[in-house]
Amino acid sequence: MSNSSTAAAGKAAFDTDRVGQQAGALLHSSFIWLQQHWLQILIAVGIGVAIALLLFWVRAFGPRLARRSASGKGWAAVLGRAIERTNAFFIIMLSAKLVDGYAATPADLDKTITFLFTVAAVFQAAIWARELILGAIEHRTRDEHYSGEALMSAMGLIRLLVSFAVFAIALVVVLSNLGVNVTGLVAGLGVGGIAIGLAAQGIFADLFAALAIIFDRPFRRGDKVSYGNTSGVIEAIGLKSTRIRAFTGELRIISNRNLLDKEIQNTSQRDHVRVSYTIGVAYETPPETLERVPAILTELVEAEGAKVARAGFESFGASSLDFVLQVDTPGDDWATAHSVRNRLLVAIMRRFAEEKITIPYPTQTTYTAAPDGTLVMPYAEPGHLPKT
């Protein structure tokens, strides 16, 4: 047998003997502790059992608290599910830790209880953190316009990422309490995360853009939006792209990242639709009538249930005096605004006809002059008519 094999066998035997000695010392000290402090131990066990039963009762209250939320995504449901996820091992170790000092526990047993309690507490905190984070996300996204396949896929991925993050942190904390040097592990996790992020940055960019849409809610399914030269209705919000039904009928698909890089006008969120008119009136219109034109336009608009944003003189046009009329129709429906516009145009024509207000055609008058600058009339002057 080689020297290296002999050394390895000797080391293994030494480790086994040391573990056996520690276990024996723990049993011996525990036996002496039981003999000397049996009354304190019984009292501590009774108190510990009472604390454990109380904590189990509190955990049983969690599902009842969750049922108070009608949607299942309210804060009552979030807290209820977090309480329900309390682990039995954590409850037992918490009870043991609370009565540990009263029973004058031996040092070796105290260290064991402290270690087990630390492990239970760290992983229980990770479970609570996961439930609260996921519950807060679900509470934020509780809307029928954001439910469906996209949200389910997003929540599945979010649950995986959150679970990995919180339990990785819990594992690092536990290993650190065991005296393990976790610097290399943390550095490895960081480098691995950076490598994965660089390799799939396009996918992650669209994914996080989808999450931004779901959480920030710049628009929802069914909203009418405009971006660039495109206008349409949001049909679906996916993890990679958003589908928009254009008003011209075609289905447009754009990646979430590119969509959020643009200025988006959510026309479904406005409280009125504004339509502008430019109305020309003949120059021959009497000034008294011109003064009444804004009041006439306001009267006609209010009769249609709309609101006048502006009605007044704008400019001297080439062949007319131009008035501007801006009309606000309540709501965000263009069809309603167009119907109001059509009725209003007819009402303006009818009222102008009654008031004998002329809307002129574009006209141009040409004058002819003699060499000395005298205007030559296009018709015969009186007294110079040809004889018949």
FENZI-V174084 format. One record per backbone hydrogen bond with DSSP energy under -0.5 kcal/mol. CO is the residue of the C=O (numbers start at 1). NH is the residue of the N-H. E is the energy in kcal/mol with one decimal. If there is no record, write none. Layout:
CO & NH & E
CO & NH & E
This chain:
2 & 6 & -1.8
3 & 7 & -2.5
4 & 8 & -2.3
5 & 9 & -2.3
6 & 10 & -2.2
7 & 11 & -2.3
8 & 12 & -2.2
9 & 13 & -2.1
10 & 14 & -2.2
11 & 15 & -2.5
12 & 16 & -2.3
13 & 17 & -2.4
14 & 18 & -2.3
15 & 19 & -2.4
16 & 20 & -2.3
17 & 21 & -2.4
18 & 22 & -2.5
19 & 23 & -2.6
20 & 24 & -2.5
21 & 25 & -2.6
22 & 26 & -2.3
23 & 27 & -2.3
24 & 28 & -2.5
25 & 29 & -2.6
26 & 30 & -2.2
27 & 31 & -2.2
28 & 32 & -2.3
29 & 33 & -2.3
30 & 34 & -2.2
31 & 35 & -1.9
32 & 36 & -2.1
33 & 37 & -2.2
37 & 41 & -2.5
38 & 42 & -2.3
39 & 43 & -2.4
40 & 44 & -2.8
41 & 45 & -3.0
42 & 46 & -2.4
43 & 47 & -2.6
44 & 48 & -3.0
45 & 49 & -2.8
46 & 50 & -2.2
47 & 51 & -2.6
48 & 52 & -2.6
49 & 53 & -2.8
50 & 54 & -2.2
51 & 55 & -2.4
52 & 56 & -2.5
53 & 57 & -2.1
54 & 58 & -2.2
55 & 59 & -2.3
56 & 60 & -2.0
57 & 61 & -1.0
58 & 61 & -0.6
58 & 62 & -0.5
59 & 62 & -1.3
60 & 64 & -0.6
61 & 65 & -2.0
62 & 66 & -2.2
63 & 67 & -1.8
65 & 68 & -1.0
66 & 69 & -1.3
68 & 70 & -0.6
74 & 78 & -2.1
75 & 79 & -2.6
76 & 80 & -2.4
77 & 81 & -2.5
78 & 82 & -1.9
79 & 83 & -2.4
80 & 84 & -2.2
81 & 85 & -1.4
83 & 86 & -1.6
87 & 91 & -1.8
88 & 92 & -2.4
89 & 93 & -2.5
90 & 94 & -2.6
91 & 95 & -2.2
92 & 96 & -2.4
93 & 97 & -2.5
94 & 98 & -2.0
95 & 99 & -1.4
96 & 100 & -0.7
97 & 101 & -0.5
99 & 103 & -1.4
100 & 105 & -1.2
101 & 104 & -1.2
106 & 110 & -2.8
107 & 111 & -2.4
108 & 112 & -1.8
109 & 113 & -2.6
110 & 114 & -2.5
111 & 115 & -2.5
112 & 116 & -2.6
113 & 117 & -2.7
114 & 118 & -2.4
115 & 119 & -2.3
116 & 120 & -2.6
117 & 121 & -3.0
118 & 122 & -2.6
119 & 123 & -2.1
120 & 124 & -2.2
121 & 125 & -2.5
122 & 126 & -1.8
123 & 127 & -2.0
124 & 128 & -2.6
125 & 129 & -2.6
126 & 130 & -2.4
127 & 131 & -2.4
128 & 132 & -2.7
129 & 133 & -2.6
130 & 134 & -2.6
131 & 135 & -2.5
132 & 136 & -2.4
133 & 137 & -2.1
134 & 138 & -2.6
135 & 139 & -2.6
136 & 140 & -2.0
137 & 141 & -1.8
139 & 142 & -0.9
141 & 143 & -1.5
143 & 146 & -1.8
143 & 147 & -0.6
145 & 221 & -0.7
148 & 152 & -2.4
149 & 153 & -2.7
150 & 154 & -2.6
151 & 155 & -3.1
152 & 156 & -2.2
153 & 157 & -2.2
154 & 158 & -2.9
155 & 159 & -2.8
156 & 160 & -1.8
157 & 161 & -2.5
158 & 162 & -3.1
159 & 163 & -2.4
160 & 164 & -2.3
161 & 165 & -2.4
162 & 166 & -2.7
163 & 167 & -2.2
164 & 168 & -1.8
165 & 169 & -2.1
166 & 170 & -2.1
167 & 171 & -2.4
168 & 172 & -2.2
169 & 173 & -2.3
170 & 174 & -2.4
171 & 175 & -2.6
172 & 176 & -2.3
173 & 177 & -1.9
174 & 178 & -1.4
175 & 180 & -2.3
176 & 179 & -1.2
180 & 182 & -0.9
182 & 186 & -2.6
183 & 187 & -2.4
184 & 188 & -2.5
185 & 189 & -2.4
186 & 190 & -2.2
187 & 191 & -2.6
188 & 192 & -2.6
189 & 193 & -2.3
190 & 194 & -2.2
191 & 195 & -2.5
192 & 196 & -2.3
193 & 197 & -2.4
194 & 198 & -2.5
195 & 199 & -2.1
196 & 200 & -1.8
198 & 201 & -0.8
200 & 204 & -2.6
201 & 205 & -2.2
202 & 206 & -1.9
203 & 207 & -2.3
204 & 208 & -3.0
205 & 209 & -1.7
206 & 210 & -2.2
207 & 211 & -2.2
208 & 212 & -2.2
209 & 213 & -2.1
210 & 214 & -2.3
211 & 215 & -2.7
212 & 216 & -2.8
212 & 217 & -0.5
213 & 217 & -1.4
220 & 223 & -2.1
223 & 225 & -0.6
223 & 234 & -2.6
224 & 267 & -1.5
224 & 268 & -1.2
225 & 232 & -2.4
226 & 265 & -3.2
227 & 230 & -2.6
230 & 227 & -2.7
231 & 247 & -1.7
232 & 225 & -2.5
233 & 245 & -2.9
234 & 222 & -2.3
236 & 238 & -0.6
236 & 243 & -2.5
240 & 256 & -1.6
241 & 238 & -2.4
242 & 254 & -2.1
243 & 235 & -2.8
243 & 236 & -1.4
244 & 246 & -0.8
244 & 252 & -3.5
245 & 233 & -2.5
246 & 249 & -2.0
250 & 246 & -2.6
250 & 252 & -0.6
252 & 244 & -3.3
254 & 242 & -2.8
255 & 259 & -2.3
256 & 260 & -2.3
257 & 261 & -1.1
259 & 262 & -1.3
262 & 264 & -0.7
263 & 228 & -0.5
263 & 265 & -0.5
264 & 266 & -0.7
265 & 226 & -1.8
265 & 267 & -1.2
266 & 269 & -1.3
267 & 270 & -0.8
271 & 331 & -2.3
273 & 329 & -3.0
275 & 327 & -3.0
277 & 279 & -0.5
277 & 325 & -2.6
278 & 280 & -0.5
279 & 323 & -3.0
281 & 321 & -3.5
282 & 285 & -1.6
286 & 289 & -0.6
286 & 290 & -2.1
287 & 291 & -2.1
288 & 292 & -0.8
289 & 292 & -0.7
289 & 293 & -0.7
290 & 293 & -1.0
292 & 296 & -2.3
293 & 297 & -2.5
294 & 298 & -2.4
295 & 299 & -2.3
296 & 300 & -2.1
297 & 301 & -2.2
298 & 302 & -2.4
299 & 303 & -1.5
300 & 304 & -0.7
301 & 304 & -1.3
301 & 306 & -1.7
302 & 305 & -1.4
307 & 309 & -0.6
307 & 328 & -3.3
310 & 326 & -3.0
312 & 324 & -2.7
315 & 317 & -0.9
315 & 322 & -2.5
320 & 317 & -2.4
320 & 322 & -0.7
321 & 281 & -2.3
322 & 314 & -3.2
322 & 315 & -1.3
323 & 279 & -3.1
324 & 312 & -1.9
325 & 277 & -2.7
325 & 327 & -0.5
326 & 309 & -2.9
326 & 310 & -1.4
327 & 275 & -2.6
327 & 329 & -0.6
328 & 307 & -2.3
328 & 330 & -0.5
329 & 273 & -2.5
332 & 334 & -0.7
333 & 337 & -1.8
334 & 338 & -2.9
335 & 339 & -2.0
336 & 340 & -2.3
337 & 341 & -2.3
338 & 342 & -2.5
339 & 343 & -2.2
340 & 344 & -2.4
341 & 345 & -2.3
342 & 346 & -1.8
343 & 347 & -2.3
344 & 348 & -2.5
345 & 349 & -2.2
346 & 350 & -2.4
347 & 351 & -2.5
348 & 352 & -2.7
349 & 353 & -1.8
350 & 354 & -1.8
351 & 355 & -2.2
352 & 356 & -0.5
352 & 357 & -3.0
353 & 356 & -0.6
356 & 358 & -0.6
358 & 282 & -2.6
358 & 360 & -0.8
368 & 376 & -4.0
370 & 373 & -2.4
374 & 370 & -3.8
375 & 377 & -0.7
376 & 368 & -0.7
381 & 384 & -2.1
